[in-house]
Amino acid sequence: MRTVVLTMKASVIEMFLVLLVTGVHSNKEMAKKIKRPKFTVPQINCDVKAGKIINPEFIVKCPAGCQDPKYHVYGTDVYASYSSVCGAAVHSGVLDNSGGKILVRKVAGQSGYKGSYSNGVQSLSLPRWRESFIVLESKPKKGVTYPSALTYSSSKSPAAQAGETTKVYQRPPIPGTTAQPVTLMQLLAVTVAVATPTTLPRPSPSAASTTSIPRPQPVGHRSQEMDLWSTATYTSSQNRPGADPGLVPKEELSTQSLEPVSLGDPNCKIDLSFLIDGSTSIGKRRFRIQKQLLADVAQALDIGPAGPLMGVVQYGDNPATHFNLKTHTNSRDLKKAIEKITQRGGLSNVGRAISFVTKNFFSKANGNRSGAPNVVVVMVDGWPTDKVEEASRLARESGINIFFITIEGAAENEKQYVVEPNFANKAVCRTNGFYSLHVQSWFGLHKTLQPLVKRVCDTDRLACSKTCLNSADIGFVIDGSSSVGTGNFRTVLQFVTNLTKEFEISDTDTRIGAVQYTYEQRLEFGFDKYSSKPDILNAIKRVGYWSGGTSTGAAINFALEQLFKKSKPNKRKLMILITDGRSYDDVRIPAMAAHLKGVITYAIGVAWAAQEELEVIATHPARDHSFFVDEFDNLYQYVPRIIQNICTEFNSQPRN
């Protein structure tokens, strides 16, 4: 009997060994048939920021067009994770504007990021940031598996718009490490499951449940035991610092989840000053309502260095600045500062406050930016106790867009006390209703929030902003000598008309004057003669041909005395001289006098004009300010180029 039992045990063991060998063999055959899945490079859009992607190292494909300045980049070589991934790739030179594949590797945050211009992209500077990245050519490392689908910090990722499969980040399961006894039946069950061609085993994640049979999974399921090629990657990623946010310390994880401080809305890049009413008559309750509107505006505008900046001036008897444009550069800090403002009391001297802002507020020292329109919003309870018209005119001439919010206007029996009737229309940038908001009661002030924010951000309609077309005094100095002739003189006047049509004409915008000369000089009309474009164009048509010699030097001196001496201090001075011949007198000293007085001189020569004289008369560099045309009939061709040069020069100069 013992022999029989031993024989049966030997048979069972032999069967088990046969099954085991067969299973291992089948497993090897199956492993040979399983091919590594083909790696597909995920595609992202130009606006995707590195901080939104959790993967520590990845390869992506960028589209064309990421050189556009709207895709912000911060830093040089090492970029803040708040940067556009593809924009940084173009800046670094790894890609050009046609797009392509790149390798991105996350690195530690830096104490500062320096902006620079490279490969058609202007990167910006940024203070300390929590995470950085570098961009390399898309050459994968041996033994490293790069993700075919990126992991984002949110399931709603911009990359999804590019057709990329995204996934919400989940902490990977940690395999059990405690060894447990395994019974013969469990071993047989595992062996049979492995040998089955349609299933793969998935071990239980809990070490305490090792007595249960593993649940079968479909073929291709990437379990950590069976996915052999991912095991090495997973292990190496555990050793790479910051590689997997699920395995980093809690302190680091919480830092990574912080939302970045906004850099502001770039579609509303304005420099804004609020003039708030601190007069005694307003009372404490209404003053708080006024402050609440300011806080709401600060929140709605999305304050930041790349968008709107805001300062506050309170007026009463005298104005005082609470904080300027650079004091608070995000909405959160600005709202806290607004909450701390206390009422000053006194009268309601709005005119004095507008003068103060014009002279003191919009300066480089106070954070004013050359590319941002200057906007003032004046809040008035009732009516001002001083006049605003002259102060507002000077503000408009300085390029300031004035808005008025008036609350609870004067009742019929109070109108006798109003210092300046219709004061709001005399103060605002334009009287078309765009710059004025009125509410009957302080309790309706909140209704002005949305229209106000929409209007101040509509930079295309901020008509009082200084531009190359609305901020100059332009004096035409016209050669009326005998060699020109009547017909050609009319052609010259048409050239002057064509240039004039390009400018915005008014008493606070561009103004036009004209001098005609031969041996003598004649003032056709000065800068203050006409204040509308139709009147100016009619005046040009009425200029009569004089005839005589050609004393260009004397004409320049005459224009300096009779035209530009009366130019306003805050206006750019442009002299456009048109002549058809060599001057009978010297032009060097008069031209130098014009340059020293800040008059930008354009010299246009026709037919027999001397090129060397034109270059002496013209402001340096002469190639941008002197032009020669062989026939009068071709003068019109130079209108676009002259306007372009005027605007290019204007835009290259600081506004303050």
C-alpha positions as CSV (number, residue, x, y, z in Angstrom):
1,M,0.0,0.0,0.0
2,R,2.8,2.4,0.9
3,T,4.4,1.7,-2.5
4,V,1.1,2.5,-4.3
5,V,0.8,5.8,-2.4
6,L,4.3,6.8,-3.1
7,T,3.8,5.9,-6.8
8,M,0.7,8.1,-6.9
9,K,2.5,11.0,-5.2
10,A,5.3,10.7,-7.7
11,S,2.8,10.7,-10.6
12,V,1.2,13.8,-9.2
13,I,4.5,15.6,-8.8
14,E,5.5,14.5,-12.3
15,M,2.2,15.8,-13.7
16,F,2.7,19.1,-11.9
17,L,6.2,19.5,-13.3
18,V,5.0,18.7,-16.8
19,L,2.2,21.3,-16.4
20,L,4.7,23.8,-14.9
21,V,7.2,23.4,-17.8
22,T,4.4,23.5,-20.3
23,G,3.0,26.7,-18.8
24,V,6.4,28.4,-18.7
25,H,7.0,27.4,-22.3
26,S,3.6,28.7,-23.3
27,N,4.3,31.9,-21.4
28,K,7.5,32.4,-23.2
29,E,5.8,31.8,-26.6
30,M,3.1,34.2,-25.7
31,A,5.7,36.8,-24.5
32,K,7.4,36.5,-27.9
33,K,4.1,37.2,-29.7
34,I,3.4,40.3,-27.5
35,K,5.0,43.3,-29.2
36,R,5.9,46.5,-27.6
37,P,3.1,49.1,-28.6
38,K,4.2,51.6,-31.1
39,F,5.0,55.0,-29.5
40,T,2.9,57.8,-30.8
41,V,4.0,61.4,-30.1
42,P,1.3,63.4,-28.4
43,Q,0.5,66.8,-30.0
44,I,-0.2,70.0,-28.1
45,N,-1.3,73.5,-28.9
46,C,0.9,76.6,-28.8
47,D,-0.8,77.9,-25.7
48,V,-0.1,74.8,-23.5
49,K,2.0,75.7,-20.5
50,A,4.6,73.3,-19.1
51,G,3.1,73.7,-15.6
52,K,-0.1,72.1,-16.7
53,I,1.6,68.8,-17.7
54,I,2.6,66.6,-14.7
55,N,4.9,64.3,-16.6
56,P,8.6,65.0,-15.6
57,E,10.0,64.2,-19.1
58,F,8.1,63.9,-22.3
59,I,8.2,64.2,-26.1
60,V,5.5,66.3,-27.8
61,K,4.8,67.7,-31.3
62,C,4.3,71.4,-31.6
63,P,2.2,72.9,-34.4
64,A,3.3,75.8,-36.7
65,G,2.9,79.4,-35.7
66,C,4.1,79.3,-32.0
67,Q,6.4,82.3,-32.6
68,D,3.4,84.5,-32.1
69,P,4.0,86.9,-29.1
70,K,0.6,86.1,-27.6
71,Y,2.2,82.8,-26.4
72,H,4.2,84.1,-23.5
73,V,7.7,82.7,-22.6
74,Y,9.5,83.5,-19.4
75,G,13.3,83.0,-19.1
76,T,16.2,82.1,-21.3
77,D,17.5,78.5,-21.8
78,V,15.8,77.5,-18.5
79,Y,12.1,78.5,-18.6
80,A,9.5,79.0,-15.9
81,S,6.8,76.4,-16.1
82,Y,4.3,79.2,-16.6
83,S,5.7,79.5,-20.2
84,S,4.3,78.1,-23.4
85,V,6.1,74.9,-24.1
86,C,6.2,75.4,-27.9
87,G,7.0,79.1,-27.6
88,A,10.0,78.2,-25.4
89,A,11.1,75.7,-28.0
90,V,11.1,78.4,-30.7
91,H,12.9,80.8,-28.4
92,S,15.6,78.2,-27.6
93,G,16.2,77.4,-31.2
94,V,15.2,73.8,-31.0
95,L,12.3,74.5,-33.3
96,D,11.5,77.1,-35.9
97,N,8.0,78.6,-36.5
98,S,7.1,75.6,-38.6
99,G,6.8,73.3,-35.5
100,G,8.0,69.8,-34.9
101,K,8.9,67.3,-32.2
102,I,10.8,68.3,-29.0
103,L,11.9,66.7,-25.7
104,V,10.9,68.5,-22.6
105,R,12.5,67.9,-19.2
106,K,11.3,69.4,-15.9
107,V,14.0,70.8,-13.6
108,A,14.0,72.7,-10.3
109,G,12.5,76.2,-9.9
110,Q,14.8,79.2,-10.2
111,S,15.3,82.3,-8.1
112,G,14.7,84.4,-11.2
113,Y,14.3,84.2,-15.0
114,K,15.8,86.7,-17.4
115,G,14.0,87.6,-20.6
116,S,15.7,88.0,-23.9
117,Y,15.1,88.2,-27.7
118,S,16.0,85.1,-29.6
119,N,14.8,83.4,-32.8
120,G,12.0,85.9,-33.3
121,V,10.6,85.4,-29.8
122,Q,10.8,88.0,-27.0
123,S,10.8,86.1,-23.7
124,L,10.0,88.0,-20.5
125,S,11.6,88.2,-17.1
126,L,10.0,86.7,-14.0
127,P,10.8,86.5,-10.3
128,R,11.2,83.2,-8.4
129,W,9.0,80.3,-9.8
130,R,8.4,76.9,-8.3
131,E,9.2,74.8,-11.4
132,S,11.3,75.1,-14.6
133,F,11.9,73.1,-17.7
134,I,14.4,72.9,-20.6
135,V,13.8,72.0,-24.2
136,L,16.0,69.5,-26.1
137,E,15.9,67.9,-29.5
138,S,13.5,64.9,-29.6
139,K,16.2,62.2,-29.2
140,P,14.8,59.6,-26.7
141,K,17.1,58.1,-24.2
142,K,17.8,54.4,-24.4
143,G,15.7,52.4,-22.0
144,V,13.4,55.3,-21.2
145,T,9.7,55.0,-22.1
146,Y,8.0,58.3,-23.0
147,P,4.2,58.7,-22.6
148,S,2.0,58.5,-25.6
149,A,-0.7,60.4,-23.6
150,L,0.3,63.2,-21.3
151,T,-1.0,63.5,-17.7
152,Y,-2.5,66.9,-17.0
153,S,-3.2,68.6,-13.7
154,S,-6.8,68.9,-14.8
155,S,-9.0,66.7,-17.0
156,K,-9.9,69.7,-19.1
157,S,-6.7,70.3,-20.9
158,P,-6.0,72.5,-23.9
159,A,-4.3,69.6,-25.5
160,A,-7.6,67.8,-25.9
161,Q,-8.4,70.4,-28.5
162,A,-5.5,69.2,-30.6
163,G,-7.0,65.6,-30.6
164,E,-4.7,64.3,-27.9
165,T,-5.9,61.6,-25.5
166,T,-5.6,62.9,-22.0
167,K,-6.0,61.3,-18.6
168,V,-6.6,62.5,-15.1
169,Y,-3.7,62.0,-12.8
170,Q,-4.0,59.1,-10.3
171,R,-1.5,57.9,-7.7
172,P,0.1,54.6,-8.9
173,P,-0.6,51.5,-6.8
174,I,2.3,50.4,-4.6
175,P,3.0,46.7,-4.8
176,G,3.1,44.6,-1.6
177,T,6.5,43.6,-0.5
178,T,5.8,41.0,2.2
179,A,6.4,37.4,1.1
180,Q,3.6,34.9,2.0
181,P,3.4,31.1,1.8
182,V,1.9,29.8,-1.4
183,T,-0.1,26.5,-1.5
184,L,0.0,24.0,-4.3
185,M,-3.5,24.7,-5.5
186,Q,-2.7,28.5,-5.7
187,L,0.4,27.7,-7.7
188,L,-1.5,25.5,-10.0
189,A,-4.2,28.2,-10.5
190,V,-1.6,30.8,-11.3
191,T,0.1,28.5,-13.8
192,V,-3.1,27.6,-15.6
193,A,-4.1,31.3,-15.8
194,V,-0.7,32.3,-17.2
195,A,-1.0,29.5,-19.8
196,T,-4.4,30.6,-21.0
197,P,-4.0,32.7,-24.2
198,T,-6.9,35.1,-23.5
199,T,-6.1,36.3,-20.0
200,L,-3.3,37.7,-17.9
201,P,-3.2,37.7,-14.1
202,R,-3.5,40.8,-12.0
203,P,-2.2,40.4,-8.4
204,S,-4.2,41.8,-5.6
205,P,-2.8,45.2,-4.4
206,S,-3.2,44.2,-0.8
207,A,-0.7,41.9,0.9
208,A,-3.5,40.9,3.3
209,S,-5.5,39.3,0.5
210,T,-2.9,37.0,-0.9
211,T,-5.0,33.9,-0.2
212,S,-7.5,34.9,-2.9
213,I,-7.1,34.0,-6.6
214,P,-5.9,36.8,-8.8
215,R,-8.6,38.3,-11.1
216,P,-8.0,37.6,-14.8
217,Q,-7.5,40.7,-17.1
218,P,-7.8,41.1,-20.9
219,V,-4.7,40.6,-23.0
220,G,-2.6,43.7,-23.2
221,H,-3.7,45.1,-19.8
222,R,-0.6,46.9,-18.5
223,S,-0.3,45.3,-15.0
224,Q,2.9,46.1,-13.2
225,E,4.0,42.4,-13.1
226,M,3.4,41.4,-16.7
227,D,4.3,44.7,-18.5
228,L,8.0,43.9,-18.5
229,W,9.2,46.8,-20.5
230,S,7.4,49.4,-18.2
231,T,8.8,47.9,-15.0
232,A,12.3,49.3,-15.6
233,T,10.9,52.7,-16.5
234,Y,8.7,52.8,-13.4
235,T,11.7,51.8,-11.1
236,S,14.0,54.4,-12.7
237,S,11.3,57.1,-12.4
238,Q,11.1,56.5,-8.7
239,N,14.8,57.3,-8.4
240,R,14.5,60.5,-10.5
241,P,13.8,63.6,-8.4
242,G,10.4,65.1,-9.0
243,A,9.6,62.4,-11.7
244,D,6.2,61.3,-10.3
245,P,4.1,63.8,-8.3
246,G,2.4,60.8,-6.7
247,L,5.6,59.8,-5.0
248,V,7.0,63.2,-3.9
249,P,6.6,64.5,-0.3
250,K,3.4,66.2,0.6
251,E,5.1,69.6,0.9
252,E,6.4,69.4,-2.7
253,L,3.1,68.2,-4.0
254,S,1.2,71.0,-2.3
255,T,3.6,73.5,-3.8
256,Q,3.1,72.1,-7.3
257,S,-0.7,72.4,-7.0
258,L,-0.7,76.1,-6.3
259,E,-2.2,78.3,-9.0
260,P,0.2,80.8,-10.5
261,V,-0.3,84.5,-9.7
262,S,-1.9,86.0,-12.8
263,L,0.2,88.2,-15.0
264,G,-2.9,90.1,-16.0
265,D,-5.2,90.2,-19.0
266,P,-3.0,91.1,-22.1
267,N,-6.2,92.1,-24.0
268,C,-6.7,95.0,-21.5
269,K,-3.2,96.5,-21.1
270,I,-4.0,99.9,-19.8
271,D,-2.6,102.2,-17.1
272,L,-5.6,103.2,-15.0
273,S,-6.0,105.9,-12.3
274,F,-9.1,106.1,-10.2
275,L,-10.0,109.5,-8.9
276,I,-12.3,108.8,-5.9
277,D,-14.4,111.4,-4.2
278,G,-13.3,111.9,-0.5
279,S,-15.3,115.1,0.1
280,T,-17.1,115.5,3.4
281,S,-20.5,115.6,1.8
282,I,-20.2,112.0,0.5
283,G,-20.5,110.5,4.0
284,K,-19.0,107.3,5.3
285,R,-21.6,104.9,4.0
286,R,-21.4,106.1,0.4
287,F,-17.6,106.2,0.6
288,R,-17.7,102.5,1.4
289,I,-19.9,101.8,-1.6
290,Q,-17.4,103.7,-3.7
291,K,-14.6,101.5,-2.4
292,Q,-16.6,98.4,-3.1
293,L,-16.9,99.4,-6.8
294,L,-13.1,99.9,-6.9
295,A,-12.5,96.4,-5.4
296,D,-15.0,94.9,-7.9
297,V,-13.2,96.7,-10.8
298,A,-9.8,95.4,-9.6
299,Q,-11.2,91.9,-9.5
300,A,-12.9,92.1,-12.9
301,L,-9.9,93.6,-14.7
302,D,-7.4,90.9,-13.7
303,I,-4.6,93.2,-12.7
304,G,-1.0,92.2,-13.6
305,P,2.2,93.4,-15.2
306,A,1.2,92.0,-18.6
307,G,-2.3,93.5,-18.4
308,P,-4.0,96.4,-16.7
309,L,-2.3,98.2,-13.8
310,M,-4.3,100.5,-11.4
311,G,-3.6,103.3,-9.0
312,V,-5.9,105.3,-6.7
313,V,-6.0,109.1,-6.0
314,Q,-8.4,110.6,-3.5
315,Y,-9.5,114.1,-3.8
316,G,-11.1,116.6,-1.4
317,D,-9.5,120.0,-0.9
318,N,-6.3,118.6,-2.4
319,P,-5.6,115.4,-4.1
320,A,-3.3,112.6,-2.7
321,T,-2.1,109.4,-4.2
322,H,-2.9,106.3,-2.1
323,F,-0.8,104.0,-4.4
324,N,0.6,104.3,-7.9
325,L,0.6,101.8,-10.9
326,K,3.5,99.7,-9.7
327,T,2.6,99.4,-6.0
328,H,0.2,96.5,-6.4
329,T,0.5,94.2,-9.4
330,N,-2.3,91.7,-8.8
331,S,-6.0,91.9,-8.0
332,R,-5.7,90.3,-4.6
333,D,-3.2,92.7,-3.2
334,L,-4.9,95.7,-4.8
335,K,-8.3,94.8,-3.2
336,K,-6.6,94.6,0.2
337,A,-5.1,98.0,-0.3
338,I,-8.4,99.5,-1.4
339,E,-10.0,98.2,1.8
340,K,-7.6,100.2,3.9
341,I,-8.3,103.5,2.3
342,T,-9.9,106.1,4.7
343,Q,-11.9,109.1,3.8
344,R,-10.0,112.5,3.8
345,G,-12.9,115.0,3.7
346,G,-13.0,118.5,2.4
347,L,-14.4,120.0,-0.7
348,S,-14.8,118.4,-4.1
349,N,-12.0,119.9,-6.2
350,V,-12.1,117.7,-9.2
351,G,-10.3,120.1,-11.6
352,R,-7.4,120.3,-9.2
353,A,-7.3,116.5,-9.0
354,I,-7.2,116.1,-12.8
355,S,-4.3,118.6,-13.0
356,F,-2.5,116.7,-10.3
357,V,-2.9,113.4,-12.2
358,T,-1.8,114.9,-15.5
359,K,1.4,116.3,-14.1
360,N,2.3,113.7,-11.5
361,F,0.6,110.3,-11.8
362,F,1.5,109.0,-15.3
363,S,5.3,108.9,-15.1
364,K,7.8,106.2,-15.5
365,A,8.8,106.4,-11.9
366,N,5.2,105.6,-10.9
367,G,5.0,102.6,-13.2
368,N,3.6,104.1,-16.4
369,R,4.3,101.9,-19.4
370,S,5.1,103.3,-22.9
371,G,2.8,100.8,-24.7
372,A,-0.3,101.2,-22.5
373,P,-3.0,103.8,-22.9
374,N,-3.5,106.2,-20.0
375,V,-7.0,106.1,-18.5
376,V,-8.5,108.2,-15.7
377,V,-11.9,107.3,-14.1
378,V,-13.3,110.2,-12.1
379,M,-16.1,109.6,-9.6
380,V,-18.2,112.6,-8.6
381,D,-20.9,112.8,-6.0
382,G,-23.2,115.6,-7.1
383,W,-21.0,118.2,-8.7
384,P,-17.4,119.6,-8.4
385,T,-16.6,122.6,-6.3
386,D,-14.1,123.9,-8.9
387,K,-13.9,124.1,-12.7
388,V,-12.7,121.1,-14.7
389,E,-12.7,122.3,-18.4
390,E,-9.2,123.7,-18.7
391,A,-7.6,120.9,-16.6
392,S,-9.3,118.3,-18.6
393,R,-8.2,119.9,-21.9
394,L,-4.6,119.7,-20.8
395,A,-5.1,116.1,-19.8
396,R,-6.6,115.2,-23.2
397,E,-3.6,116.9,-24.9
398,S,-1.3,114.8,-22.8
399,G,-3.0,111.6,-24.1
400,I,-5.2,110.8,-21.1
401,N,-8.6,109.2,-21.7
402,I,-10.9,110.7,-19.1
403,F,-14.1,108.9,-18.0
404,F,-16.7,110.3,-15.6
405,I,-19.0,108.4,-13.2
406,T,-21.5,110.9,-11.8
407,I,-23.8,110.0,-8.9
408,E,-26.9,111.9,-7.7
409,G,-26.7,115.1,-9.8
410,A,-27.9,118.4,-8.6
411,A,-31.6,118.8,-8.0
412,E,-33.5,121.8,-9.6
413,N,-33.2,123.9,-6.5
414,E,-29.4,123.1,-6.3
415,K,-28.4,124.0,-9.8
416,Q,-27.6,127.5,-8.8
417,Y,-24.7,126.2,-6.7
418,V,-23.1,124.3,-9.6
419,V,-19.8,126.0,-10.4
420,E,-19.6,124.7,-14.0
421,P,-22.8,123.5,-15.7
422,N,-22.5,120.5,-18.0
423,F,-19.1,119.8,-16.4
424,A,-18.9,116.1,-17.3
425,N,-19.2,116.8,-21.1
426,K,-16.5,119.5,-20.7
427,A,-14.1,117.0,-19.0
428,V,-14.5,113.6,-20.8
429,C,-12.3,112.5,-23.7
430,R,-15.2,112.6,-26.2
431,T,-18.9,113.8,-25.8
432,N,-20.3,110.7,-27.6
433,G,-21.6,109.0,-24.4
434,F,-18.9,106.4,-24.4
435,Y,-16.9,108.2,-21.6
436,S,-19.8,109.1,-19.3
437,L,-21.8,107.0,-16.9
438,H,-24.5,108.3,-14.6
439,V,-26.5,106.7,-11.8
440,Q,-29.4,108.3,-9.9
441,S,-28.5,106.7,-6.6
442,W,-25.4,105.4,-4.8
443,F,-27.2,102.1,-4.4
444,G,-27.2,101.7,-8.2
445,L,-23.4,102.3,-8.5
446,H,-22.7,98.5,-8.9
447,K,-24.6,98.6,-12.2
448,T,-21.7,100.6,-13.7
449,L,-19.2,97.8,-13.2
450,Q,-19.6,95.8,-16.4
451,P,-20.0,98.7,-18.8
452,L,-17.1,100.5,-17.2
453,V,-14.7,97.5,-17.4
454,K,-15.8,96.8,-21.0
455,R,-15.2,100.4,-22.1
456,V,-11.8,101.0,-20.4
457,C,-10.5,97.8,-22.0
458,D,-11.7,98.7,-25.5
459,T,-8.4,100.2,-26.4
460,D,-9.4,100.7,-30.0
461,R,-11.9,103.3,-28.9
462,L,-9.7,105.1,-26.4
463,A,-9.6,108.1,-28.7
464,C,-7.5,110.4,-26.5
465,S,-4.5,108.1,-26.4
466,K,-1.4,109.6,-28.0
467,T,-0.6,108.1,-31.4
468,C,1.5,109.1,-34.3
469,L,-1.6,110.5,-36.0
470,N,-3.1,112.7,-33.2
471,S,-0.2,114.2,-31.3
472,A,1.7,116.5,-33.5
473,D,1.9,120.1,-34.7
474,I,2.8,119.8,-38.5
475,G,4.1,122.7,-40.4
476,F,4.2,122.5,-44.2
477,V,6.9,124.7,-45.8
478,I,6.0,125.0,-49.5
479,D,8.2,126.2,-52.3
480,G,6.2,128.7,-54.4
481,S,9.1,129.8,-56.7
482,S,8.7,130.5,-60.4
483,S,10.3,127.2,-61.5
484,V,7.4,125.3,-59.9
485,G,4.6,126.7,-62.1
486,T,0.9,127.0,-61.4
487,G,0.0,123.4,-62.5
488,N,2.7,121.8,-60.4
489,F,1.9,124.0,-57.5
490,R,-1.7,122.6,-57.4
491,T,-0.1,119.1,-57.5
492,V,2.0,120.0,-54.5
493,L,-1.1,121.2,-52.6
494,Q,-2.8,117.9,-53.5
495,F,0.2,116.1,-51.9
496,V,-0.2,118.3,-48.8
497,T,-3.9,117.4,-48.7
498,N,-3.2,113.7,-49.0
499,L,-0.8,113.8,-46.1
500,T,-3.2,115.9,-44.0
501,K,-6.0,113.4,-44.5
502,E,-4.1,110.7,-42.7
503,F,-4.0,112.6,-39.4
504,E,-6.7,113.1,-36.7
505,I,-7.3,116.9,-36.6
506,S,-8.6,118.9,-33.7
507,D,-7.5,121.5,-31.2
508,T,-6.3,118.7,-28.9
509,D,-5.1,116.3,-31.6
510,T,-2.9,117.0,-34.5
511,R,-2.8,120.6,-35.7
512,I,-1.7,121.8,-39.2
513,G,0.0,125.1,-40.3
514,A,1.4,126.2,-43.6
515,V,4.1,128.6,-44.9
516,Q,4.7,129.5,-48.6
517,Y,8.1,130.9,-49.7
518,T,10.0,132.4,-52.6
519,Y,12.6,135.1,-51.8
520,E,10.0,136.1,-49.2
521,Q,7.8,134.1,-46.8
522,R,4.1,134.1,-46.1
523,L,2.1,132.5,-43.3
524,E,-0.9,130.9,-45.0
525,F,-2.4,129.7,-41.7
526,G,-1.1,128.9,-38.2
527,F,-1.7,126.0,-35.9
528,D,-4.5,127.6,-34.0
529,K,-6.4,128.9,-37.1
530,Y,-8.5,125.7,-37.9
531,S,-9.5,122.9,-35.6
532,S,-11.3,120.4,-37.9
533,K,-10.2,118.4,-40.9
534,P,-12.7,119.8,-43.3
535,D,-11.7,123.4,-42.4
536,I,-8.0,122.5,-42.9
537,L,-8.5,120.8,-46.2
538,N,-10.5,123.8,-47.5
539,A,-7.8,126.2,-46.3
540,I,-5.1,124.2,-48.3
541,K,-7.2,124.4,-51.4
542,R,-7.4,128.2,-51.1
543,V,-3.6,128.7,-50.9
544,G,-2.6,130.8,-54.0
545,Y,0.5,130.4,-56.0
546,W,3.0,133.2,-55.3
547,S,6.0,132.8,-57.7
548,G,9.6,134.2,-57.2
549,G,13.0,133.0,-56.1
550,T,14.0,130.1,-53.8
551,S,15.3,131.1,-50.3
552,T,14.9,127.9,-48.4
553,G,17.1,128.8,-45.5
554,A,15.1,132.0,-44.8
555,A,11.9,130.0,-45.0
556,I,13.0,127.6,-42.3
557,N,13.8,130.4,-40.0
558,F,10.4,132.0,-40.7
559,A,8.6,128.8,-40.0
560,L,10.5,128.4,-36.7
561,E,9.4,131.9,-35.6
562,Q,5.9,132.1,-37.0
563,L,4.7,128.5,-36.7
564,F,6.7,126.4,-34.3
565,K,7.3,129.1,-31.7
566,K,3.6,128.9,-31.0
567,S,3.5,125.1,-30.8
568,K,2.3,123.5,-27.6
569,P,4.9,122.0,-25.3
570,N,3.4,118.5,-25.3
571,K,3.1,118.3,-29.1
572,R,5.6,116.7,-31.4
573,K,6.9,119.2,-33.9
574,L,7.1,118.1,-37.6
575,M,8.2,120.3,-40.5
576,I,7.6,118.9,-44.0
577,L,9.4,121.0,-46.5
578,I,8.8,120.6,-50.3
579,T,11.1,122.3,-52.8
580,D,12.0,121.9,-56.5
581,G,15.4,123.5,-56.7
582,R,18.7,124.5,-55.0
583,S,18.3,127.3,-52.4
584,Y,19.7,130.8,-53.1
585,D,20.8,131.1,-49.5
586,D,22.6,128.8,-47.0
587,V,20.4,126.1,-45.4
588,R,22.9,124.7,-42.9
589,I,22.5,127.1,-40.0
590,P,18.7,127.3,-40.2
591,A,18.4,123.5,-40.4
592,M,20.7,123.1,-37.4
593,A,18.5,125.6,-35.4
594,A,15.4,123.5,-36.3
595,H,17.1,120.3,-35.1
596,L,18.2,121.9,-31.8
597,K,14.7,123.1,-31.1
598,G,13.3,119.6,-31.5
599,V,11.6,120.1,-34.8
600,I,11.7,116.8,-36.8
601,T,12.3,117.9,-40.4
602,Y,11.3,116.0,-43.5
603,A,12.7,117.3,-46.8
604,I,11.0,116.4,-50.1
605,G,12.8,117.4,-53.3
606,V,11.4,117.4,-56.8
607,A,13.1,117.7,-60.2
608,W,16.0,120.1,-59.8
609,A,16.3,119.9,-56.0
610,A,19.8,119.3,-54.7
611,Q,20.2,116.0,-52.9
612,E,23.0,117.2,-50.6
613,E,20.8,120.1,-49.4
614,L,17.9,117.8,-48.7
615,E,20.1,115.7,-46.5
616,V,21.4,118.7,-44.6
617,I,17.8,119.9,-44.0
618,A,16.4,116.5,-43.0
619,T,16.6,115.2,-39.4
620,H,19.2,112.4,-38.9
621,P,19.1,109.7,-40.2
622,A,18.7,111.4,-43.6
623,R,17.6,108.2,-45.3
624,D,14.4,108.2,-43.3
625,H,13.7,111.9,-43.5
626,S,14.7,113.0,-47.1
627,F,13.1,111.9,-50.3
628,F,13.6,112.8,-53.9
629,V,11.2,112.4,-56.8
630,D,11.9,113.2,-60.4
631,E,8.4,114.5,-61.3
632,F,5.7,116.4,-59.4
633,D,3.1,113.9,-60.6
634,N,4.9,111.1,-58.7
635,L,4.7,112.9,-55.3
636,Y,1.6,111.0,-54.3
637,Q,3.6,107.7,-54.2
638,Y,5.6,108.9,-51.2
639,V,2.6,109.6,-48.9
640,P,2.4,106.1,-47.4
641,R,6.2,105.9,-46.9
642,I,6.3,109.3,-45.1
643,I,3.4,108.4,-42.9
644,Q,5.0,105.1,-42.1
645,N,8.3,106.7,-41.1
646,I,6.5,109.3,-39.0
647,C,4.7,106.5,-37.1
648,T,7.7,104.3,-36.8
649,E,9.7,107.1,-35.3
650,F,6.9,108.0,-32.9
651,N,6.5,104.4,-31.7
652,S,10.2,104.0,-31.1
653,Q,10.3,107.0,-28.7
654,P,9.4,106.8,-25.0
655,R,6.0,108.5,-24.4
656,N,6.9,110.1,-21.1
